Amino acid sequence: MSKKPMKYQSELFLTGKNEKAVTVGEGITRQLLGHDDSILMARAIFEDGAVGYRHTHAHSQVTYVESGLFDFTIGSQTRRLGVGDGAYIPPGVEHGAVCLEAGVLLDVFSPIREDFLPENS
């Protein structure tokens, strides 16, 4: 049984300090940390007061708060999340975050966010 070849696949090991971070909004940078056709993980680095504007996409998303403090809105609900907290964002649901204390979010998307890949941006 042969496996279907991947269209996208990152290196097997990625070192955060060596991966390029790109500016994606005022006070927000993003760093890709691994992906294939079905999943992608990215680090989003927020400065104090930065706003991840409300938006929707067709991907399932799970977010983990590595550091900082954020007000997350998913649909009509808003919660304050800090270190160690997480959120699940269903496909097609409007969401956003306001950074209250500089911090880092780890975002995992399924399927892959092709629009995040350097060759597609």
C-alpha positions, 0 to 999 in steps of 0.5 A: 500500500503506497502513501499519497505524497504530501504537497506540503511538508516542513522539515522534521525538526525546526528550531524556534530561534532559527525559524524566520518570523514574519510580521502579520499585523501591527505588533504581531509576528508569526513563526511556522513550527511544522506542517504537512498537508493536514496540520500546521503549528505556528507561534504568534508573538504579540506585543502589549495592546496588539489586536488579532482582529476578528475573522473567520476561516474554514480550518479547525483551530486550537490555541494554547497560551504560552505566555502573556494575557489575552481577551479571546472572543469566539462567536459571541463569547469572550474569556480572559486567557493566560499562561496554560489556557487554551481555546478551540475555534470551530471552522467558520466561527468568527474569533479574535484576541486582544493582547493585554500583556505581551505574550505568545500563542501556539496555534494549530490548524487543520487542515493546513493554512496554505495562506501562511506558507511563504510560497503562498503569501 
